[in-house]
Amino acid sequence: SVCMYVYMYVCMYIVDGVPYEVRVVAATNGGEGEESKLIFFLEELVPNRSVDASTIETVWSGNSLTISWEPLTLHEARGFPVYYIYLSTSSGPVDREVEPTANTTKSSIIIDGLDSSHPYIAAV
């Protein structure tokens, strides 16, 4: 026969906009299995600051522009951040679909097909 125990832990007094981490490990008489981890927010809030402009870097390679920046921590973001890139010239916005890649140490995006002889304005 198979015997299974289900345990439940009730978390009380959790606060909106704070990242919480839950770790679960299954164990038997033979030892512990691999740990599972989940980070969650009760409810996401508006970030308490924007990306620090001093961390934004741009690099041209041919007609490709790489824009990178230091991402917000989960505490600063008060949720799981999604970064939007606004690219424009002096005559108006550049019509491009851009999807940034993000990780915990550096976030970046590569935008292809630009004219490196034109000045661009980028906002993260």
N, C-alpha and C positions, 0 to 999 in steps of 0.2 A: 504494500500500500504506500501511497505517497502522502506525506504530511507537509502542508505548507502553512506558514504563518504570514499574515499581512499586518504590518505595523503602520500606524498612522501617527503623525506628530502634528499637532495644531500650533501654528505660529501666531502669536498674538502681538498686538501693538506694532505691526509693521507700518511703515510710513510711505506715502507716495513719493516718487522721484528718487528713491534710494535703491541702489542695486543690491539684491540679496542673492546669495549663492547657496545652493543646496547640494550636498554630496551624499551619495548612497553607495554602500558597499555590501554585496551579498557575501555571507560567510557560511561555511559548513565546518564540520569537525576536521576536514582536511585543510582548512585555511580560508583566507579571504580571496575573493575574486577581484576583478578590475573595478576601479572606482568610476561611477558615473557622476557628472557634474552638470548642473543647470543654473544659469544666472537669469534672474527675472526681476521685474518691477511690478509692484502692486498696480501702479498706474504711472505712465510716463508724464513728465512735466516739460515745460519749456526749458531749454538749456540756460544755465546761469551765466554763461559767457559765450563769446564767439571764438572762432579760430584766431589764434594770435598771429597778427600780420607779419611779425618778425620771423615766423617759422615757414612762411610761404616762399618756395623757391621755384624758379622757372628755368628750363633748359631747352634750347633749340637744337634739333638734329634734322637738317634738311628742311622739309616742310612740316615737320612734326614738333609740337610743343608739349613738353612734359611739365605739368604743374604738380608740385608735392607740398604737403603741409603736415604739421604735427596734429594728430587727431585729439579730440577732447577725451578725457577719461570718462568712464561711465558715471562717476560722481558729478563731474562738470556737466555732462550731457543730460543727466537726469532722465535717461532713457537710452535706447539704441539709436545712435545718430545716423542720419542719412545726410550726406554732404551734397550740396548743389553748386555747380560751377556756372557762373555767368561770364560769358566772354563777349566782349564788344570792341568796336573800333570807334574812332571819333565820329563816324557817321551813323553809328547805331549798333544794335546787337548783331552778333554773328549767328546765323541760322544753323545750328549744329545740335544734334542729339549727343550728349556727353554723359557717360556713366563712369563715375569714379570707382576705383578699387580702394578698399579700406582694410587696414589691419590695426593691431594695437600699437605699433611703433611708428609707422609712417603711412600716410594715405597719399595716393597719387592718381593722376589721370594723364593719358596721352591723347592729344587731339591731332589728327592727321589732316593733310590737305590744306594747310594754311600758307599764306604768303609771308615769309619771314621778313620781307622788306616793309611790311605794314606794321605800325604800332598797334598793339592790342592791350586791352584792359581786362584783367581777370579778377573776379571776386569769388571767394569761397565762403 
